[in-house]
Amino acid sequence: DAKLIVKQVKNQFQVKNDRLRHYKNKVWDAIETFDAFSIEFVPHEKNDKVDSLAVSASLMIPHSEFDQDKYTIEM
């Protein structure tokens, strides 16, 4: 459930599954490289635009380990 994932990333809900905890830690490792970060749940009926933005953003993430360089992405 997407709403649950958002709450887990925001530390509003405990992550009990080991695999999901690993992914949450990876997200937090990535967040630390940004100057600012925001995440929120978007209901399904408003998801088309969000899905397009997520696909675009996922294509911009380096496939290797994150380095300490800073990236700016504007959409």
Residue frames relative to the residue before (quaternion, step in Angstrom):
aa qw qx qy qz dx dy dz
D 1.0000 0.0000 0.0000 0.0000 0.00 0.00 0.00
A 0.4776 -0.7155 0.4389 0.2596 3.57 -0.69 1.13
K 0.6290 0.5401 -0.3419 0.4425 3.58 0.98 -0.79
L 0.6411 0.5225 -0.3142 0.4661 3.58 1.02 -0.81
I 0.6386 0.5266 -0.3249 0.4576 3.60 0.95 -0.87
V 0.6441 0.5141 -0.3213 0.4665 3.59 0.92 -0.89
K 0.6685 0.4935 -0.3047 0.4655 3.60 0.89 -0.88
Q 0.6440 0.5140 -0.3260 0.4634 3.59 1.05 -0.71
V 0.6470 0.5056 -0.3212 0.4717 3.60 0.96 -0.81
K 0.7066 0.4390 -0.2550 0.4929 3.59 1.06 -0.74
N 0.4370 -0.7176 0.4279 0.3331 3.60 1.34 0.11
Q 0.4275 0.6854 -0.4754 0.3484 3.57 1.08 0.73
F 0.7678 0.1778 -0.1026 0.6069 3.56 1.32 -0.24
Q 0.4943 -0.6871 0.4536 0.2788 3.58 -0.90 0.94
V 0.3127 -0.7087 0.6015 0.1955 3.58 -1.12 0.78
K 0.1698 -0.8254 0.5344 0.0651 3.58 -0.48 1.20
N 0.6636 0.5056 -0.2981 0.4638 3.59 1.09 -0.69
D 0.5005 -0.6885 0.4372 0.2904 3.60 -0.76 1.04
R 0.6590 0.5082 -0.3166 0.4552 3.59 0.92 -0.85
L 0.6737 0.4780 -0.2964 0.4793 3.58 0.94 -0.85
R 0.6017 0.5483 -0.3565 0.4585 3.60 1.09 -0.66
H 0.6184 0.5387 -0.3300 0.4674 3.58 1.05 -0.80
Y 0.6712 0.4878 -0.2987 0.4715 3.61 0.90 -0.91
K 0.6343 0.5242 -0.3355 0.4586 3.59 0.98 -0.81
N 0.6455 0.5129 -0.3206 0.4663 3.59 0.99 -0.80
K 0.6264 0.5218 -0.3324 0.4742 3.60 1.05 -0.73
V 0.6227 0.5285 -0.3326 0.4715 3.58 1.02 -0.80
W 0.6860 0.4782 -0.2911 0.4648 3.60 0.87 -0.92
D 0.5938 0.5420 -0.3655 0.4691 3.60 1.10 -0.59
A 0.6727 0.4851 -0.2904 0.4773 3.57 0.99 -0.86
I 0.6224 0.5617 -0.3371 0.4284 3.60 0.97 -0.86
E 0.6369 0.5585 -0.3280 0.4181 3.57 0.99 -0.81
T 0.6470 0.5207 -0.3270 0.4509 3.61 1.18 -0.37
F 0.6402 0.5271 -0.3217 0.4569 3.60 1.26 -0.23
D 0.5106 -0.6122 0.5040 0.3324 3.55 -1.21 0.53
A 0.7856 0.0138 0.0228 0.6181 3.58 1.11 -0.74
F 0.0210 -0.7904 0.6120 -0.0188 3.55 -1.16 0.63
S 0.0249 0.7816 -0.6225 0.0332 3.54 -1.05 0.80
I 0.0006 -0.7792 0.6267 -0.0077 3.57 -1.05 0.75
E 0.0954 0.7838 -0.6100 0.0662 3.56 -1.03 0.80
F 0.5319 -0.6149 0.4828 0.3255 3.54 -1.22 0.53
V 0.1302 -0.7677 0.6241 0.0640 3.56 -1.04 0.86
P 0.4405 -0.7068 0.4822 0.2718 3.61 -0.68 1.03
H 0.6837 -0.5267 0.3356 0.3775 3.55 -1.20 0.67
E 0.6747 0.5208 -0.3061 0.4241 3.60 0.91 -0.86
K 0.7172 0.3683 -0.2443 0.5388 3.61 1.23 -0.27
N 0.4397 0.7738 -0.3827 0.2478 3.56 1.33 0.13
D 0.5177 0.6714 -0.4268 0.3147 3.66 1.07 -0.50
K 0.7013 0.4494 -0.2721 0.4818 3.59 0.78 -1.01
V 0.6450 0.5244 -0.3170 0.4566 3.57 0.97 -0.87
D 0.6385 0.5262 -0.3289 0.4552 3.59 0.97 -0.84
S 0.6434 0.5162 -0.3202 0.4658 3.60 0.95 -0.82
L 0.6609 0.4962 -0.3045 0.4735 3.59 0.96 -0.84
A 0.6514 0.5178 -0.3188 0.4539 3.59 0.97 -0.82
V 0.6405 0.5076 -0.3255 0.4756 3.59 0.98 -0.82
S 0.6507 0.5116 -0.3162 0.4635 3.60 0.92 -0.88
A 0.6779 0.4898 -0.2954 0.4619 3.58 0.89 -0.91
S 0.6538 0.5251 -0.3315 0.4324 3.59 0.94 -0.78
L 0.6339 0.5267 -0.3317 0.4591 3.58 1.14 -0.53
M 0.6659 0.5104 -0.2919 0.4592 3.60 1.24 -0.40
I 0.5622 0.6081 -0.3922 0.4004 3.61 1.20 -0.31
P 0.4668 -0.6721 0.4886 0.3026 3.60 -0.80 0.93
H 0.4497 -0.7099 0.4763 0.2586 3.57 -0.97 0.83
S 0.6405 0.4812 -0.3377 0.4942 3.60 1.19 -0.33
E 0.7194 -0.3876 0.3102 0.4858 3.56 -1.26 -0.08
F 0.5411 -0.6116 0.4626 0.3453 3.56 -1.11 0.68
D 0.2237 -0.7492 0.6031 0.1577 3.54 -1.02 0.77
Q 0.6661 -0.5376 0.3504 0.3802 3.56 -1.25 -0.01
D 0.4385 0.6774 -0.4789 0.3457 3.60 1.23 0.05
K 0.3605 -0.7197 0.5482 0.2270 3.55 -1.13 0.61
Y 0.1873 -0.7751 0.5986 0.0763 3.53 -1.06 0.85
T 0.1646 -0.7520 0.6282 0.1128 3.54 -1.14 0.67
I 0.0283 -0.7822 0.6220 -0.0193 3.55 -0.79 1.06
E 0.0230 -0.7874 0.6158 -0.0129 3.55 -0.76 1.06
M 0.0600 -0.7958 0.6026 0.0087 3.56 -0.97 0.89
